[in-house]
Amino acid sequence: MMRNIYLHGALNLAASAASSDHDGLSFPRDPNRTRHIRVGVTWTQPDLVSRKASWEYHIFNGDIWDREVEAAPLNTHGWVLQERALAPRILHLGKSQLYWQCNAIFHSEMFPSDLKVKNLGPHVPRSELVNAYSATALTRAEDKLIAVQALAETMLDATGDTYVAGLWKSRIVEDVLWTTDVDDLPKGVAVRRPREWRAPTWSWASLDCKAEARSVYHYTGPLELSGKSFVSEMAPSVEGFAGVSTGQLRSASLQVRGLLYRNRFAFTMKTLESPLSLYRPADESTPWSFKIVLDEWDEEAVRGPEYSVPAGALFFTVGSPIAGTIEGLVLESVAERGYQFRRTAYFEADISYVSTEKILKGSAKRW
């Protein structure tokens, strides 16, 4: 019902600057904030002295759209994203001016003809939607998939693809390679999966933090960068309530066939700018560098500048996106369920000095 309302509405009015329903639509405004600062240019270089400026130069806030629209209080709420994505036209009532957004163009009072922001065209990349939505907040954590259900159903109808727990079946090999956004992690804030199950660990929807979805497809679709996949099968299955699999889920699984590597010895990795981001440079024992981005973090799991990867850790190699690298998922065995695993991290290895076949030969097991 709400899906059709937003899709077929003539115009959406967005109180973007309002932090609550008490703030209203308009705010006291300073006209100077919507004016351009005119700049005179005098050329001093010998080869430019004779050149005359053919247009006027102005100084303005280049990230004003991000500040007043994308990062506006209203757009930090998870339920708002699908309303914005589905609405054909939106008038954003910002803190300093009005902004117009539709499928074709962006306008503002400062730039009434065209606001030169990143033009995503009529079809916003799926990765952009995941990145934006995962950064928002929800009052009820269990609404993670429900709050974008209308958007998922619209995309499903448009593409004919199959929607599985926030990912898409046609590009499932790529979609499982999302990572937690290490730059967006607030200092000292733990990132943990909720106790109440709502999504499988291979889905970004299982976490309450900003995710970074794969934007370049190496293994599926029309390829500009050809990659080599090590996965022979990856079949997702989801079950929703009342036969609807685009909203809240009852269960989900991912059946895979490929190469599974188990490391024989424990090794240490250095924590980088974020406790979620780990790195190990190449050395005599391992002639390749190694990067891991953890899904979860708390003070008990990662302490100090180093992190220990235990012996027996499982690495599922998804593929080689470009020559000299391999990437995949770090898994943990679910002992009571036999050959079943849960995802714990993403990894990438730089093997520029060692062939992929040499690393994988004798170290990995097909399963």
N, C-alpha and C positions, 0 to 999 in steps of 0.2 A: 504493500500500500504506500508506504513512505517513499519507496523507490520511484514509483510513478509520479508522485507529487513533485519530487525534486527534478526528475528528468524532464517533466513537461511544464514546469513553472515558467512564467514569463520573466520574472526577475526575483532574485534573492537579495534581501537586505541583511547585511552582516554587521553586527555591532562589534567589530573586530577589536577595538581598543578597550572594551568594557571588561572589567575583571569579575563583575557580578551583575545581577539584574537591577541593582540599585544605581549603577553608573549611567544608564541610559545610552542614547545613540550619539550625542554630540558633546564636545568638550570645548573649553575656552581655547581659542586658537591665536597664534601669533602669525600675522600675514607674512612676516619676513621669512618664515620657515619654508614658504612655498615660492619664494623668489629666487631667481638665479643671481649669482654674484658675477658681475661682468668683469672681465680681465683684459687689460690692454697688453699687447705683446710687442716688444721691441727686439728685433733681431740684431745680435752682435757679431755673429760669425761672419767672416768675410764673404763666404759664398752665399750667405742668406741676407746680407744687408739690403740688396735691391729687391728682395721678395716682399711683397705686400700680402698681408693676411686677406684671404678671400672670404672669410666668414668671421663671425664674432665668437670669442671664447668665453665660456662660462664655467664656474666651479659649482658643483652640486654634490650632494650626498649620494654616492653611487650605490650604496646598499640600503637605500631607504625602503625599497619594497620588502626586502628581507626583514628589516627592523619593524616596520609598521603593519605588515600583512602576515608574512610567514611566521614571524615570532610573536605576533600579537596575542594577548591573553586568550581571546576566543579560540584561536587555532592550536592551543595547547591541549584542548579537550579531544579525546579520541573519537567521540561520536561525530564531531564536526567534519572530519576529513572526507567521509563519503558524501556528505551534503555538498561540500565544495566541489568534489570531483564530478558529481552527477549534474549539478545545476548548470544550465547553459549560459546564464549570465549572473554576475554577482556585483553588487555595489558595496564595497567595503567602506565603512565609516571609521576612518583611522583617527589617530590622536591629533594629527596636524592637518590632514586633508582627506579628500575623498579619492577612492581608487576604483577603477572599473576593470573587471576581468570577464572575459568570455573565451570561447574556444579559439578565437582568431587573434586577439590582441589584448594588450594591457594599456590602460590610460590612468593618468592622475591629474590633479589640478596643476601641478608643476609642469607636467608634460601632457597637455591635452591632446596632442596629435598621436603620440605613441611613447610609451614608457619602455625604454630599451633594456628589458630584463631578459633572462634566459628564456628563449622561446622553445617550449616543449611541443608546440603544435597541438593538434586536436587529440592526439593519443599520448598520454603521459606514460613513459616507460614504467613497467611493473616495479622495477627496482626503486624508482623514485617514490612510488606510493608506499612500499614497504619501509623505506628509510624514514619517510615523513611520519607515517602512522605509528611505527614502533617507538618514536620519540615522544608521543603524546601520553596523556594520563587518563585513567579510567577510575571512576569511583568503585566499580565492582570489577575485580580482576578477571572474573569468569566471563565477562563480556568481550574479551579480547577478539574473538572471531565473530561474535554476533554484531559488533559495532561496525563491521565492514561487510556484512552479509549482503546488503543490497548492492554494493559496489561489485562484489564477487559475482553475483548473479547476472549483473549487467555485462561484465566482461566475459562471462561464460557464454551468454547469448550471442555476443558479438564475435567471439573467436571460435566457438565450438570446442574449446579445450575442456579439460577436466580439472576442477578445483579440488585440491587436497591439502587441508589444514594450513591454508595460507600460501601454498605453493601451487605450481601448475604442472600437470602430468607431462606435457610435451617437452618441458625443459627441467624435469625433475633432477637430472644429473647436475645441472648448474645450480638450480635453486637450493639444493641442500648445502651448498658451499657458502652460505651466508656466515657472517662473523658478528660478534658483538662489536659495537663501535667504541674502540678504546679511547678515542679523543673526547667522547661525550660522557664518560664515566665520572660522576662527581667524586671528589677525593674522600676516601674513607667510607663510601657507601657500598654495602655488600650487594652483590648481584646473585640472586639465587632463584631457582625454579620454585614456584609455589607448591606447597604441600598438596593442595587440591589439584589433581590432574585436569588439564584442559586441552593440552595439545602434545603430540609426540616430541621427543627431544630433537628430532631432525627438522623440526619447524621453528622458525624464529618466534612464533606465537607462544612458545613454551616459556619465554622469558619476559620479564618486565623491565626492559632497558632498550635503548636504541640499537637497532641492528643495521648492518651494512650488507645489503643484498648484492648479488652478482649482477653487474651491469654489462659486462662483455661476455658473450657466449662463445666458448671455444669448442664445445662438443656437440651442440645441437643447433638447428636452424641454419639460415644462410650465413656462412662464415667469412669474416674478413681475416680473422686470425685462426688458422687451423690448429686444433689441438688433438692430442692422442688420448682417447679414453681407455681406461683399464677396466671399465665396468661392462660386464656382459649382460647383466639384467638389473633393473631397478624398477620394481613394481609397487606403487603405493596403493593402500586400501584404507578407506575411512568409513566410519559408520556414525551417522548423526541421529538425532532424536526425531521421531515421527517420519522417518524416511528422508529427512532433509540434511544433506551433508555440507552445506555451505555455512552453517552457523555453529552452534555449540555441538561438540562431538561427544560421542559415547566411547569410541575407541578408534585407534589408528595403528597401522603397521606399515613397514617398508621392507619388502623382500628384495634382497640384493645378491648378486653373484659377482665375484671379483677377487682381487688380491688382498689378503689380510696379512699384515706383518706384525709379529710379536717381538719386541726388543728383548734381548737376552740379559742385558745388564742395566742397572739404574744409571742415569746420567743427570747432571745438573744443567740448568739453563738460567740465564740472567734475565731479571725483570727489566723491562724498558720503561718508557714514560708512564705506562699504566701497568698495574699489577696483573691485568688480563693478558698483556703482551709479553711473550717470552722469546729469547733468542739464544742460540748457541753457535758460535763461529766454527769454521772448519778447523780441525786439528789433526794430529797424527792418527788418532784412534778412529775418527770419523772425518773423512776427506770431503765433507760437504757441510754447508751451513744449514741451520734448521730454525724455523720460526713456528711458534704455536700461539694461537689466540684462544684463550680459555673461554668457555661459555659462562662459567660461574666463578665467583670470587668472594671470599670473606677473609678475615684476618687469620682464621685457623688454617685455611688452605694455603695461603701465600704469605710468608713472613720474610721480611728483609729483602736483600737484592738478588737472592737466588731461589730457584724452585726446583725441586727434585722430581724427575719423572721416574716412577718406579719400574723395576724389572717386570716384564710381562705385560707392559702397556700395549694396547692394540692400535695399529695404524691401518686404516682402510684407504688404499690408494685409489682415488677417483680418476686421476688422469695427469697428463703432462700438458699444461696450457700452452707453453712455448718450450722450445728446445732448451734443455739444461735445467728444467725445474719439474718437480712433481708436487701434487697437492692432494689433500684428502681430509678425512675425518679421524679424530682420535676417539676410540670407542672403549666402553667398559662393559665387561660381561655381566649379564644378569643371571647369576648362578642358578637360581631356582627355576629358570625357564629354559635351560639347555642352550641351544644355539641362538640366543637372543641377546641383543646388545643395546646399550643406550649411548647416545652421543655426549661427549664431554668437551670437545674442542675442535678447532680447525687447524691443520698444519700445512706448511709449505717448506720444501727442501730445495736448496740450490745445489744441483749436482753437475755443474758445468764441467768439472774435471773427471767425472765418473759417468759412464753410460747408464741410462735407465735400466737396461737389461741386466747389467752387472749388479746393481743395487738390489733389484728385485729377485734375481735368480737365487734360489736356495734359501731365501729369507722369508718369502711370502708363501702363503697357503691359499689355494682356491677354495672358496666356500660358497 
